């Protein structure tokens, strides 16, 4: 269960988005079972996955083997392909939004909710700065399926090397991330 605090104006939009997510039935996407309002709070009832998110998994285990990283990336790409064919974009692919079950199955969570939930890292598109594509930093642009693919690439790089390909001088500054992504060469 996930409790969501929204501005009153966002309620209808959030419920509409959650209902759209109901049709995303794929083995690598955490299923949304229901969305309800309880005591003024919106509650999302999602599939329970025994395991941990990829971010915690990498902290505990370090870099992944090539085989494990590629298996995870292929599963994520398969889920994204399915979603993109349904005209749904995640907008915040990152290790914290990828669950790894005890059996090694990768499942994307918070699908399509990044912009509504306010990841705290919004520029032109939506998402978390370290995983955003260059065009997502432009105010006139919006995230599309290519932004999700870029984020998978950043995540794969991190799984294999143990670090992100780009580092911002000021991590909370979107302009610092924009400069890093546009000008720095990944190690």
Secondary structure as a PSIPRED ss2 file (coil, helix, strand):
# PSIPRED VFORMAT (PSIPRED V4.0)

   1 X C   1.000  0.000  0.000
   2 X E   0.000  0.000  1.000
   3 X E   0.000  0.000  1.000
   4 X E   0.000  0.000  1.000
   5 X C   1.000  0.000  0.000
   6 X C   1.000  0.000  0.000
   7 X C   1.000  0.000  0.000
   8 X C   1.000  0.000  0.000
   9 X C   1.000  0.000  0.000
  10 X H   0.000  1.000  0.000
  11 X H   0.000  1.000  0.000
  12 X H   0.000  1.000  0.000
  13 X H   0.000  1.000  0.000
  14 X H   0.000  1.000  0.000
  15 X H   0.000  1.000  0.000
  16 X H   0.000  1.000  0.000
  17 X H   0.000  1.000  0.000
  18 X H   0.000  1.000  0.000
  19 X H   0.000  1.000  0.000
  20 X H   0.000  1.000  0.000
  21 X H   0.000  1.000  0.000
  22 X C   1.000  0.000  0.000
  23 X C   1.000  0.000  0.000
  24 X C   1.000  0.000  0.000
  25 X C   1.000  0.000  0.000
  26 X C   1.000  0.000  0.000
  27 X C   1.000  0.000  0.000
  28 X C   1.000  0.000  0.000
  29 X E   0.000  0.000  1.000
  30 X C   1.000  0.000  0.000
  31 X C   1.000  0.000  0.000
  32 X E   0.000  0.000  1.000
  33 X E   0.000  0.000  1.000
  34 X E   0.000  0.000  1.000
  35 X E   0.000  0.000  1.000
  36 X E   0.000  0.000  1.000
  37 X E   0.000  0.000  1.000
  38 X E   0.000  0.000  1.000
  39 X C   1.000  0.000  0.000
  40 X C   1.000  0.000  0.000
  41 X E   0.000  0.000  1.000
  42 X E   0.000  0.000  1.000
  43 X E   0.000  0.000  1.000
  44 X E   0.000  0.000  1.000
  45 X E   0.000  0.000  1.000
  46 X E   0.000  0.000  1.000
  47 X C   1.000  0.000  0.000
  48 X C   1.000  0.000  0.000
  49 X C   1.000  0.000  0.000
  50 X C   1.000  0.000  0.000
  51 X E   0.000  0.000  1.000
  52 X E   0.000  0.000  1.000
  53 X E   0.000  0.000  1.000
  54 X H   0.000  1.000  0.000
  55 X H   0.000  1.000  0.000
  56 X H   0.000  1.000  0.000
  57 X H   0.000  1.000  0.000
  58 X H   0.000  1.000  0.000
  59 X H   0.000  1.000  0.000
  60 X H   0.000  1.000  0.000
  61 X H   0.000  1.000  0.000
  62 X C   1.000  0.000  0.000
  63 X C   1.000  0.000  0.000
  64 X C   1.000  0.000  0.000
  65 X C   1.000  0.000  0.000
  66 X H   0.000  1.000  0.000
  67 X H   0.000  1.000  0.000
  68 X H   0.000  1.000  0.000
  69 X H   0.000  1.000  0.000
  70 X H   0.000  1.000  0.000
  71 X H   0.000  1.000  0.000
  72 X H   0.000  1.000  0.000
  73 X H   0.000  1.000  0.000
  74 X H   0.000  1.000  0.000
  75 X H   0.000  1.000  0.000
  76 X H   0.000  1.000  0.000
  77 X H   0.000  1.000  0.000
  78 X H   0.000  1.000  0.000
  79 X H   0.000  1.000  0.000
  80 X H   0.000  1.000  0.000
  81 X H   0.000  1.000  0.000
  82 X H   0.000  1.000  0.000
  83 X H   0.000  1.000  0.000
  84 X H   0.000  1.000  0.000
  85 X H   0.000  1.000  0.000
  86 X C   1.000  0.000  0.000
  87 X C   1.000  0.000  0.000
  88 X C   1.000  0.000  0.000
  89 X C   1.000  0.000  0.000
  90 X C   1.000  0.000  0.000
  91 X C   1.000  0.000  0.000
  92 X C   1.000  0.000  0.000
  93 X C   1.000  0.000  0.000
  94 X C   1.000  0.000  0.000
  95 X H   0.000  1.000  0.000
  96 X H   0.000  1.000  0.000
  97 X H   0.000  1.000  0.000
  98 X E   0.000  0.000  1.000
  99 X E   0.000  0.000  1.000
 100 X E   0.000  0.000  1.000
 101 X E   0.000  0.000  1.000
 102 X C   1.000  0.000  0.000
 103 X C   1.000  0.000  0.000
 104 X C   1.000  0.000  0.000
 105 X C   1.000  0.000  0.000
 106 X E   0.000  0.000  1.000
 107 X E   0.000  0.000  1.000
 108 X E   0.000  0.000  1.000
 109 X C   1.000  0.000  0.000
 110 X C   1.000  0.000  0.000
 111 X C   1.000  0.000  0.000
 112 X C   1.000  0.000  0.000
 113 X C   1.000  0.000  0.000
 114 X H   0.000  1.000  0.000
 115 X H   0.000  1.000  0.000
 116 X H   0.000  1.000  0.000
 117 X H   0.000  1.000  0.000
 118 X C   1.000  0.000  0.000
 119 X C   1.000  0.000  0.000
 120 X C   1.000  0.000  0.000
 121 X C   1.000  0.000  0.000
 122 X C   1.000  0.000  0.000
 123 X C   1.000  0.000  0.000
 124 X C   1.000  0.000  0.000
 125 X C   1.000  0.000  0.000
 126 X C   1.000  0.000  0.000
 127 X C   1.000  0.000  0.000
 128 X C   1.000  0.000  0.000
 129 X H   0.000  1.000  0.000
 130 X H   0.000  1.000  0.000
 131 X H   0.000  1.000  0.000
 132 X C   1.000  0.000  0.000
 133 X C   1.000  0.000  0.000
 134 X H   0.000  1.000  0.000
 135 X H   0.000  1.000  0.000
 136 X H   0.000  1.000  0.000
 137 X H   0.000  1.000  0.000
 138 X C   1.000  0.000  0.000
 139 X C   1.000  0.000  0.000
 140 X C   1.000  0.000  0.000
 141 X C   1.000  0.000  0.000
 142 X C   1.000  0.000  0.000
 143 X C   1.000  0.000  0.000
 144 X C   1.000  0.000  0.000
 145 X H   0.000  1.000  0.000
 146 X H   0.000  1.000  0.000
 147 X H   0.000  1.000  0.000
 148 X H   0.000  1.000  0.000
 149 X H   0.000  1.000  0.000
 150 X H   0.000  1.000  0.000
 151 X H   0.000  1.000  0.000
 152 X H   0.000  1.000  0.000
 153 X H   0.000  1.000  0.000
 154 X H   0.000  1.000  0.000
 155 X H   0.000  1.000  0.000
 156 X H   0.000  1.000  0.000
 157 X H   0.000  1.000  0.000
 158 X H   0.000  1.000  0.000
 159 X H   0.000  1.000  0.000
 160 X H   0.000  1.000  0.000
 161 X H   0.000  1.000  0.000
 162 X C   1.000  0.000  0.000
 163 X C   1.000  0.000  0.000
 164 X C   1.000  0.000  0.000
 165 X C   1.000  0.000  0.000
 166 X C   1.000  0.000  0.000
 167 X C   1.000  0.000  0.000
 168 X C   1.000  0.000  0.000
 169 X C   1.000  0.000  0.000
 170 X C   1.000  0.000  0.000
 171 X C   1.000  0.000  0.000
 172 X C   1.000  0.000  0.000
 173 X C   1.000  0.000  0.000
 174 X H   0.000  1.000  0.000
 175 X H   0.000  1.000  0.000
 176 X H   0.000  1.000  0.000
 177 X H   0.000  1.000  0.000
 178 X H   0.000  1.000  0.000
 179 X H   0.000  1.000  0.000
 180 X H   0.000  1.000  0.000
 181 X H   0.000  1.000  0.000
 182 X H   0.000  1.000  0.000
 183 X H   0.000  1.000  0.000
 184 X C   1.000  0.000  0.000
 185 X C   1.000  0.000  0.000
 186 X C   1.000  0.000  0.000
 187 X C   1.000  0.000  0.000
